[in-house]
Amino acid sequence: MITPKDASKRNREMCGLAPIIPVLVVNDVTKARNLAEALVAGGLPVLEVTLRTPAALEVIAEMAKVKGGIVGAGTLITPEDVRAAVAAGAQFGVSPGATDSLIAACEAEGLPLLAGAATATEAMKMLERGYDMLKFFPAEASGGAPALKAIGAPLPQISFCPTGGVSTSNAESYLSLPNVVCAGGSWVAPSDMVAEGNWAGIESLARAASKLGR
């Protein structure tokens, strides 16, 4: 069991470890461990594995073995997703939004939830429940950094991890905001580099991303 306050505290601490959380869609479990090792070596220890492929749960289990890594499950939609993610070794969960049943499942399973919010109303509803560390999603489609800055003015007690359309060209605009702790991005693990096993290249991308906003 975990309380909203403790979930937010743990997520805030986790998000503060690096400016970018890699958002990973991995199809081949045999690539999982090398990919995680390259990202961690490059300075990005917090990894989000999205539950968008048949291999995702196995990928989480493999990445969870990597020293120094903190692996979470993204695209949590149902309570079943939560239980499966925890069983695979996920240390945190990420969702595009939030429902009562999803929040309850995460709290019951002791899984810190980084829930998505795209509007002030959604953010206020999560704050009312005790969550003050949220995901801003879909970031670019929801107005980008200017929208998140505007939300932060009346709600300074809420911090965010913007995800969705964040790239090397706009990451700094998000990271410069006082209500942003980190951002989520997929560019640090391009599918072609993963397929090729170009771990040195991915480590280099991670190292560059680890220096953003600093």
N, C-alpha and C positions, 0 to 999 in steps of 0.2 A: 504494500500500500504506500502511496506517496501523496502528499498534499499539494495543492496548486502552488503554494508558496515555495515549498521545497523543490518542486519541479522547475519553477521559474529560476530559482537560485542556481540549481545545477546546470540548467541550460545556459544561463548567463555566464557562468564560469567557463563552461565548455566553449561557448561562442567566442569568449575572450582569448582563447588559446592561439588563434590565427585569424587573419582578416578574411580568409576565404574558406568555405566548406565545399569541397568537391561534391557535386551532385552526379552520381554514377549510375549509368545504365549498363549493366554487364551481362552479356549473353553466355559467356564461356567461363565456367567455374575454374578452369585450369589457369586462367589469367589473374584470378582474384588476388592471390597472395603477392605475386610480383607487383601488381598494380598498387596495392596498399603499401607495400614496402617503399616503392618509388615516391609515392605522395608523402608519406611520413618522413622519408629522408629529405624531401624537398622543403619540409617545414610546415606541412599541412596535416596535422594529426587527426583531425575530426573529419570523418568520412560518412556521407549519406548514400546508402545503396537503395535506389528506388525499387519498389516491388512491381516492376513493369516487365520482368522477364521470368520465364519458368525457373531460371537458375538463381534468382535473387536471394532466396533464403540460404542456399548452399554457399553463395558468395559471401553473405554476411558471416556465416559460420567460419569460413576460411579466413576472412579478413580479421575476424575477432582474435585470431591467433598471433597477429602481428604485434610485436612489442612496440609500445609507444602509441599505438593507434586506438582511437575511440570510434567505434562503428555503430551507426544508427540505421534505422529503416525508414525510408521515405515512401510517400504515397500511401500512407496508412488510411484506409477508408472504413473498414469494419472492425468490430471487436475480434473477429477471427484473425484478421491481419495482425492485430496487436499481439495476440497470444502466440501466433506463429513466429513473429519477429523476436519476441522475448525468448522463445524456445531455441531460436537459431543463435542467440547471443547478442542481440541488439542492445545497446546501452542507452539509446534515446530513440524517440520516434518523431517523425515529421509528417504533417498532413497538409493538403491544399486548403482545407477549411477546418471546421470543427462541428461535430454533432454531439448531442448529449451522450449517446451510447458509446461513441469513440472516446470521449473524455473520461467517462466512467470506467471503461475497459483499461485505459492507460493508468488511471489512478489505482485501480484494483491490482494491476500487474506490477506496479511500482516503476512504470516506464515514464520518464520525463517526456512530456509532449511539447513539441514546438509546433503549435497550431497556426494555420494560415488565416490571415485577415487582410481584406483589401479595402475596407472602408472604416470610417471612424466608428460607425455603429457596431460593426463586427468586433473591432478592437475594444470598445467599451463593454460589450457583452462578455468578452474574455476577462477583462479587468474586473468586472463585477463578480466573476467566479474565482478570482484570485490569481489570475495569470497576467504577469506584466512583462514577459519575454515572449515575443511572437514572431511568426514568419510573415513578411509582407509579400503576398502572392496573388496574382502574377504581377510582379513589380513593374516592368515596362508597360504592359498593357493597362495597368491601373494608374498610369500617370507618371511613373518613374520617380526619380529623386525629388522633383518639385512637389509631387503629391504627398510623398512620405514626409517631407519637410513641413508641409501644411498640416498634416495630421499631428505631427509632433508638437506644434505650437500649443494647442489646447490640451494635449495629452502627453506632457513631458515625462510622466512616470512610466510610460510604456517604451520598451526598447524592441528593436526589430532586427531580423535577418532577412533582407530582401532577396528574393529568388524569382527567377523567371525573366529571361532576357538580359541578365547581368553578364557583362563581358569586359574584356580588357579596355574597351573604349569608354565605358561608363561606370566601371566599378568605383573609381575614385570619387565620382559625384555622390555615390551612396555613402561610401566610407567616411566622407567628410562631414556627414550629418551627425549631430549630437545624440540622436535617438537610434543610431545604427551601431551595433556591436561588431557585426561581420556580415558577409554576404555569401550567397550560395551560387556556384557557377559550374558549368560543365566543361568549359574550354580547357581546363587543366588536364583532362583525360580524353583527348579526341579519339573517336572510334577507330580511325585508321592507325593511330599510333598504338592503341591497345591491341588491335588485330596483329600488327607487325611485331609486337613485343618490344617496342622502342621505349624501354624503361628509363634509359638515360635521358631521352628527350622529355618524357613526362616529368621526371625529377627536376629537370631544368625549368619547365613551365611552372611547376609547383613552387620552386624557389623564387621565381619572379613574382608569383602571386602572393607569396608569404610576406613580401616587402611592401605590398600596396597599402596605402594609407598611413605609412610610418615614416 
